[in-house]
Amino acid sequence: MNETDIRKYAVLMQELGLTGLEITEGTKAVRLDRSAPVTVTETIAVPGDLAVSRDSSDGQKENKNYISVKSPVVGVFYAAPTENVSPYVAIGDRVQKGQILCIVEAMKLMNEIAAEEDGVITEICVTNGQVVEFGTELFRMRK
């Protein structure tokens, strides 16, 4: 494997948001690792039960008044069970504990992500078909 190939894989990792990639060609193997970009947000309480986020350089959080639904696995986020059908949820939908919110496909397994609490969807933080890491925020809900 030459340097040009390795650089192409590094660019692909960045495009897909991957933090690790291992390639084996015959008897040669290469493992590429990079740290994931860190996004720091600050949550501010706003009248009307809304949560507003903004970038923060000090890394401190204020008054988190929303429920964050995060990905339990690395995989591909799907908002609907199949193409050309309505998504499981939309902004403003009231959901109940145990209701399916989305699917995260990991290693050809479809992992249904369910609401852990009752609430209302206030934000969908990822797009359909997006690669997500473990712990990526998928949804924000308010009680």
PESUL-V282891 format. One record per residue. SS is DSSP state (A for helix, B for strand, O for the rest). PSI is psi in radians with two decimals (999 if undefined). Layout:
BEGIN
{{SS PSI} {SS PSI}}
END
This chain:
BEGIN
{{O 2.34} {O 3.01} {A -0.63} {A -0.76} {A -0.76} {A -0.73} {A -0.68} {A -0.73} {A -0.65} {A -0.71} {A -0.73} {A -0.73} {A -0.78} {A -0.77} {A -0.68} {A -0.10} {O 0.46} {O 2.58} {O -0.16} {B 2.60} {B 2.33} {B 2.24} {B 2.29} {B 2.19} {B 1.86} {O -2.08} {O -0.04} {B 2.43} {B 2.49} {B 2.34} {B 2.18} {B 2.29} {B 2.51} {O 2.71} {O 2.53} {O 2.52} {O 2.44} {O 2.22} {O 2.18} {O 2.24} {B 2.71} {B 2.30} {B 2.29} {B 2.31} {B 2.32} {B 2.47} {O 2.48} {O 0.29} {O 0.50} {B 2.70} {B 2.20} {B 2.28} {B 2.58} {B 2.72} {B 2.54} {O 2.35} {O -0.32} {O -0.18} {O 0.13} {O 2.65} {O 2.59} {O 2.41} {O 1.08} {O 1.79} {O 0.65} {O 2.86} {B 2.22} {B 2.19} {B 2.07} {B 2.72} {O 2.27} {O -0.12} {O 2.88} {O 2.29} {B -2.79} {B 2.23} {B 2.28} {B 2.21} {O -0.31} {O 2.79} {O -0.53} {O 2.97} {O 2.70} {O 0.45} {O 2.83} {O 2.58} {O 2.80} {O -0.78} {O 2.78} {O 2.87} {O 2.33} {O -0.21} {O 2.41} {B 2.23} {B 2.71} {O 2.71} {O 2.27} {O -0.20} {O 2.39} {B 2.26} {B -0.58} {B -3.10} {B 2.43} {B 2.00} {B 2.17} {B 2.09} {O 0.82} {O 0.19} {B 2.30} {B 1.89} {B 1.96} {B 2.24} {B 2.11} {B 2.71} {O 2.35} {O -0.20} {O 2.79} {O 2.58} {B -3.01} {B 2.29} {B 2.11} {B -0.36} {B 2.40} {B 1.99} {O -0.16} {O 2.92} {O 2.73} {O 2.29} {O -0.01} {O 2.43} {B 2.25} {B 2.61} {O 2.93} {O 2.27} {O -0.01} {O 2.31} {B 2.14} {B -0.77} {B 2.73} {B 2.39} {B 2.69} {B 2.67} {O 999}}
END
